[in-house]
Amino acid sequence: MGNYQPAGSVEELAGFWSSRSLGRGSLIIISLVVTVSMVSDLATSAAGDARIDAGGTLVVLLACLSFYVLWTRSTFAFTAMLPALVTSHLVDSFALIMLALPVMLGFVAATATRWFSVAALGAAALWAILVPWSTPESAEAMWMALILILVGWGIGNFVGLMVDRRRQDQIRVADATRRAARAAQDERRSLARDLHDIVAHNLTIISMQARAASYADTDDSAREAVNVIGDSAGEALVDLRRMLSLLQAEGLVAGDQESAQRDLGEGASALDLEYGAVKFGRMLEGLGIETTVETSGLDQDIPQSVETALYRVLQEAITNVAKHSAEGGQCHLEVRVLGDNLELAVDNTLPSPGTAHRAGWNSSASGLIGMRDRVDAFGGTMSSARDGRWWRVRASVPLHGAAA
């Protein structure tokens, strides 16, 4: 609270004369009250009431006019009241100022900077202290004036504190809302990548095997292609059910919680890296691509989030091999734990010029972007580049200390 400024943040109050504006409704009410009071006092003075002389009328006029300046800034309004303070000493008329000054000081304390608020308090206290000097018979009024001034200043500071806290709460709520929106957007992007990886991979395999089945020259080869289609469709269904189960477990979609957890367990097994590497190798073999698979160190305790991320990278890399490698090509797949990193290497031969290949299948850069995004999210590294007749993909993700 030591750095609290009643008028708001430092950005809003850049100078000594700066102040937070009052609400239009408050200004209208103040102006109406001041106008009624001024007209009443002037009418009383014009009627010859002995209680209000010409000096008192001047003090009333100067004090009331200063309140209209609140439409600009409270700092200007307080400054505009200074002539009324001086005049009250000259003409020995303190009654109105004793009421108007604490009110004006309260507006200043609630809206102006700390420095101006303290300066205004000092000026008001000085006015009260000088009362016995200018009018000794009104010495007892000094204590009442000081009390009213302190009460007005204290109330103004309290109101300013409440307004400032409300603004800070609004800022915190707005910031939390923005962070939640960003988190939701990141989650949607993650789900979109998952859907792309799941559907694109399995549909690519299904489409290729369906074409292979239509051109199969024997019943056995056609039956084998159909079996691969069935397996790929089953894997896609399991992965999609797992995603739905995760959403149900998080309460994002309605569903039976027990069923969600059961499906989640089934789907998790499909993300086992060693099993996935062997499964993908068999898929490529079914497409006529000679494939070797090597795994090492996967019996260690690997965080599920890291394993899932690299599984999706592996899935997308195998999809690209199936799309772009010619029949009769070669592929080497390796997944291993090396030190504190989980590493993936996928190498496949590229078709020679003039060789029939599958490059005509739909392809976009979204797969590679998704792979890099996944690896970057865990503080890992990834590269993909051509090396002679080989296309090499490398990914490495830290086993621990992954980014949240």
C-alpha positions in Angstrom: 0.0 0.0 0.0 3.0 2.3 0.2 2.9 3.0 -3.5 -0.8 3.6 -3.7 -2.1 6.6 -5.7 -5.8 7.3 -5.2 -6.3 8.4 -8.7 -5.2 5.1 -10.3 -2.1 3.8 -12.1 1.0 5.7 -12.9 0.1 5.5 -16.6 -3.1 7.3 -16.0 -1.6 10.0 -13.8 1.6 11.3 -15.5 1.9 14.7 -13.8 1.3 16.8 -10.7 -1.9 18.3 -12.1 -3.3 15.0 -13.4 -6.5 13.6 -11.9 -9.0 10.9 -12.5 -12.3 12.3 -13.9 -15.5 12.1 -11.9 -18.5 10.3 -13.4 -20.9 12.4 -15.5 -23.7 11.6 -13.1 -21.8 12.8 -10.1 -20.8 16.0 -11.9 -24.4 16.7 -12.8 -25.6 16.2 -9.2 -22.8 18.4 -7.8 -23.6 21.2 -10.3 -27.3 21.1 -9.4 -26.6 21.2 -5.7 -24.1 24.1 -6.1 -26.5 26.0 -8.4 -29.4 25.7 -6.0 -27.2 26.8 -3.0 -25.7 29.7 -4.9 -29.1 31.0 -6.2 -30.5 30.7 -2.7 -27.7 32.6 -1.0 -27.7 35.3 -3.7 -31.4 35.7 -3.4 -31.1 36.0 0.4 -28.4 38.6 0.0 -30.4 40.6 -2.5 -33.4 40.6 -0.1 -31.3 42.5 2.4 -30.9 39.7 5.0 -28.4 40.9 7.6 -26.9 37.5 8.0 -25.2 37.7 4.6 -23.3 40.8 3.7 -21.5 41.7 0.5 -18.2 40.0 1.6 -20.0 36.8 2.4 -21.9 36.9 -0.9 -18.5 37.2 -2.7 -17.1 34.2 -0.8 -20.2 32.1 -1.7 -19.9 33.1 -5.4 -16.2 32.2 -5.6 -16.6 28.9 -3.7 -19.6 27.8 -5.8 -17.9 28.7 -9.1 -14.9 26.5 -8.2 -17.1 23.4 -8.0 -18.1 23.9 -11.7 -14.4 23.5 -12.6 -14.7 19.9 -11.4 -16.0 19.2 -15.0 -12.3 19.7 -16.1 -10.1 18.4 -13.2 -10.3 18.2 -9.5 -6.9 19.7 -9.3 -8.0 22.8 -11.3 -11.2 23.0 -9.1 -9.2 23.1 -5.9 -6.9 25.7 -7.3 -10.0 27.7 -8.3 -11.2 27.6 -4.7 -8.0 29.3 -3.4 -9.4 32.9 -4.1 -12.4 32.0 -2.0 -10.1 30.8 0.8 -8.2 34.1 0.8 -11.3 36.2 0.5 -12.9 34.5 3.5 -10.0 35.7 5.7 -10.2 39.2 4.3 -14.0 39.6 4.9 -14.2 37.4 8.0 -16.7 34.9 6.5 -15.9 31.2 7.2 -19.2 29.5 7.5 -19.6 28.3 3.9 -15.9 27.6 3.4 -15.9 25.3 6.5 -18.4 23.1 4.6 -17.2 23.5 1.0 -13.5 23.0 1.6 -13.7 19.5 3.1 -16.0 18.4 0.3 -13.6 19.8 -2.4 -10.7 18.2 -0.5 -12.5 14.9 -0.6 -12.9 15.0 -4.4 -9.2 15.8 -4.7 -8.1 13.0 -2.4 -10.3 10.5 -4.3 -9.1 11.5 -7.8 -5.8 13.4 -7.8 -2.2 12.2 -7.4 -0.8 11.7 -3.9 1.5 14.7 -4.2 -1.3 17.0 -5.1 -3.6 15.5 -2.5 -1.0 16.1 0.3 -0.4 19.7 -1.0 -4.1 20.4 -1.0 -4.4 19.0 2.6 -1.5 21.3 3.6 -3.2 24.4 2.0 -6.5 23.5 3.7 -4.8 23.1 7.1 -3.0 26.4 6.6 -6.3 28.1 5.9 -7.8 26.7 9.1 -4.7 27.6 11.2 -4.8 31.2 10.0 -8.4 31.7 11.2 -7.4 32.8 14.7 -4.8 35.2 13.2 -7.3 37.0 10.9 -10.3 36.8 13.3 -9.3 36.2 16.9 -12.9 35.9 18.1 -13.4 32.9 15.7 -10.4 31.0 17.2 -12.6 28.1 18.3 -13.7 27.6 14.7 -10.2 26.5 13.8 -10.5 23.1 15.6 -13.8 22.3 14.0 -12.4 23.3 10.6 -9.4 21.1 11.0 -11.5 18.1 12.0 -13.8 18.6 9.0 -10.8 18.9 6.7 -9.2 15.7 8.0 -12.6 13.8 7.7 -13.1 15.0 4.2 -9.5 14.1 3.2 -9.8 10.7 4.8 -13.1 9.8 3.2 -11.8 10.9 -0.2 -8.7 8.6 0.2 -10.9 5.7 1.2 -13.1 6.2 -1.8 -10.1 6.5 -4.1 -8.7 3.3 -2.6 -11.9 1.4 -3.3 -12.0 2.7 -6.8 -8.4 1.8 -7.4 -8.9 -1.7 -6.0 -11.9 -2.3 -8.2 -9.9 -1.2 -11.2 -7.1 -3.6 -10.2 -9.6 -6.4 -9.8 -11.0 -5.6 -13.3 -7.5 -5.7 -14.7 -6.8 -9.0 -13.0 -10.1 -10.5 -14.2 -9.5 -9.3 -17.8 -5.9 -10.7 -17.7 -7.2 -14.0 -16.4 -9.8 -14.1 -19.1 -7.2 -13.5 -21.7 -5.0 -16.2 -20.3 -7.9 -18.6 -20.3 -8.8 -17.7 -23.8 -5.2 -18.3 -24.9 -5.1 -21.6 -23.1 -8.3 -22.7 -24.7 -7.0 -21.7 -28.1 -3.8 -23.6 -27.5 -5.9 -26.6 -26.5 -7.9 -26.4 -29.6 -4.8 -26.2 -31.7 -3.5 -29.3 -29.9 -6.7 -31.2 -30.5 -6.6 -30.1 -34.2 -3.1 -31.5 -34.5 -4.2 -34.7 -32.9 -7.1 -35.0 -35.3 -4.9 -34.3 -38.2 -2.3 -36.9 -37.1 -4.9 -39.6 -36.4 -7.2 -39.2 -39.4 -4.5 -38.3 -41.9 -2.3 -41.3 -41.1 -5.0 -43.9 -41.0 -6.9 -42.6 -44.0 -3.7 -42.5 -46.0 -3.0 -46.2 -45.2 -6.6 -47.1 -45.8 -6.7 -45.3 -49.2 -3.5 -46.9 -50.4 -4.5 -50.4 -49.3 -7.9 -49.9 -51.0 -6.2 -49.1 -54.3 -3.8 -52.0 -53.8 -6.7 -54.3 -53.2 -8.4 -53.2 -56.4 -5.3 -54.1 -58.4 -4.4 -57.3 -56.5 -3.7 -60.2 -58.8 -4.4 -62.9 -56.1 -7.0 -63.5 -53.4 -4.3 -63.6 -50.8 -2.9 -60.2 -51.6 -6.4 -58.7 -51.8 -7.2 -60.3 -48.4 -4.1 -59.0 -46.9 -4.8 -55.4 -48.1 -8.3 -55.7 -46.7 -6.9 -56.8 -43.4 -4.6 -53.8 -43.3 -7.6 -51.6 -44.0 -9.5 -53.1 -41.1 -6.5 -52.8 -38.7 -6.0 -49.1 -39.7 -9.7 -48.3 -39.3 -9.6 -50.0 -35.9 -6.6 -48.0 -34.8 -8.2 -44.8 -35.9 -11.3 -45.6 -34.0 -9.3 -46.4 -30.8 -7.4 -43.2 -31.1 -10.5 -41.1 -31.7 -12.2 -42.8 -28.7 -9.2 -42.0 -26.6 -9.4 -38.4 -27.5 -13.1 -38.3 -26.7 -12.4 -40.1 -23.4 -9.9 -37.4 -22.5 -12.4 -34.7 -23.2 -15.0 -36.6 -21.1 -12.5 -37.1 -18.3 -11.8 -33.3 -18.3 -15.5 -32.5 -18.3 -15.3 -30.8 -21.6 -18.0 -33.0 -23.1 -20.7 -35.1 -21.5 -20.2 -38.8 -21.1 -20.1 -41.7 -18.8 -17.0 -41.3 -16.6 -16.4 -45.0 -16.0 -16.6 -45.7 -19.7 -14.3 -42.8 -20.3 -11.6 -44.1 -18.1 -11.9 -47.6 -19.5 -11.6 -46.3 -23.1 -8.7 -44.1 -22.0 -6.8 -47.1 -20.8 -7.4 -49.0 -24.1 -6.3 -46.0 -26.1 -3.2 -45.4 -24.0 -1.9 -48.8 -24.9 -2.1 -47.9 -28.6 0.3 -45.1 -27.9 3.1 -47.3 -26.7 6.1 -46.3 -28.7 7.6 -49.7 -29.1 4.4 -51.3 -30.1 3.7 -48.3 -32.4 7.0 -48.6 -34.1 6.5 -52.3 -34.9 2.9 -51.7 -36.0 4.0 -48.8 -38.4 6.8 -50.9 -39.7 4.4 -53.7 -40.7 2.1 -51.1 -42.4 5.0 -49.9 -44.5 5.9 -53.5 -45.3 2.3 -54.0 -46.5 2.8 -51.1 -48.9 5.9 -52.8 -50.4 8.5 -50.7 -48.5 11.3 -52.7 -47.0 11.4 -51.5 -43.3 13.7 -52.2 -40.4 12.7 -51.2 -36.9 15.1 -50.7 -33.9 14.2 -49.7 -30.4 16.3 -49.4 -27.2 16.0 -48.1 -23.7 12.1 -47.9 -23.9 11.8 -49.9 -20.7 12.6 -46.8 -18.7 10.0 -44.7 -17.0 9.0 -42.3 -19.8 6.4 -39.5 -19.0 3.2 -40.3 -20.8 3.0 -36.8 -22.2 6.4 -37.1 -23.8 5.7 -40.6 -25.1 2.4 -39.4 -26.6 4.0 -36.4 -28.3 6.8 -38.5 -29.9 4.2 -41.1 -30.9 2.3 -38.5 -32.9 5.6 -37.3 -34.5 6.4 -40.9 -35.4 2.9 -41.3 -36.8 3.1 -38.3 -39.0 6.6 -39.2 -40.2 5.4 -42.7 -41.2 2.4 -41.1 -43.0 4.9 -39.0 -45.1 6.9 -42.1 -45.9 3.8 -43.9 -47.1 2.9 -40.9 -49.2 6.2 -40.1 -50.8 8.2 -43.3 -50.9 8.0 -45.6 -54.0 7.1 -49.2 -53.8 10.3 -51.2 -53.4 11.9 -48.4 -51.3 13.5 -48.7 -48.0 12.8 -47.2 -44.6 14.8 -47.4 -41.3 12.9 -46.5 -38.1 14.6 -46.1 -34.7 13.3 -45.1 -31.4 15.6 -45.0 -28.4 16.3 -43.4 -25.0 19.7 -41.7 -25.1 20.8 -40.0 -21.9 18.0 -37.8 -20.8 16.4 -37.6 -24.2 13.8 -39.7 -26.1 15.0 -39.8 -29.7 13.3 -40.7 -33.0 15.0 -41.3 -36.4 13.1 -42.1 -39.6 15.0 -42.5 -42.8 13.4 -43.5 -46.1 14.6 -43.6 -49.7 13.2 -41.1 -52.2 12.0 -42.3 -55.6 14.4 -41.9 -58.5 13.4 -39.5 -61.3 10.9 -41.2 -63.6 9.9 -43.8 -61.0 6.3 -44.2 -60.1 5.6 -43.1 -56.6 2.8 -41.8 -54.5 3.6 -38.0 -54.4 0.3 -37.3 -56.0 -1.5 -37.9 -52.7 -2.8 -34.9 -50.9 0.0 -33.2 -48.9 0.5 -30.0 -47.1 3.0 -28.4 -44.7 0.6 -28.8 -41.8 2.1 -32.2 -40.9 5.6 -30.9 -40.5 4.4 -27.8 -38.7 2.4 -30.0 -36.2 5.4 -32.2 -35.6 7.7 -29.2 -34.9 5.0 -27.7 -32.6 4.8 -30.8 -30.6 8.6 -31.1 -30.1 9.0 -27.4 -29.4 6.3 -27.6 -26.7 8.5 -30.0 -24.7 11.7 -28.0 -25.3 13.0 -30.6 -27.9 14.5 -30.3 -31.3 13.5 -31.6 -34.7 14.9 -31.6 -38.2 13.9 -33.0 -41.6 16.1 -32.7 -44.7 17.1 -34.6 -47.8 20.4 -36.4 -47.8 21.2 -37.7 -51.2 18.5 -40.3 -52.1 17.4 -40.4 -48.5 14.9 -38.3 -46.5 15.9 -38.1 -42.9 13.7 -37.0 -39.9 15.2 -36.5 -36.5 13.4 -35.6 -33.2 14.6 -35.4 -29.7 12.5 -34.6 -26.6 13.8 -34.3 -23.0 12.5 -36.9 -20.7 12.1 -34.5 -17.8 11.6 -30.8 -17.4 9.1 -30.5 -20.3 7.5 -27.2 -20.8 4.1 -26.9 -19.3 
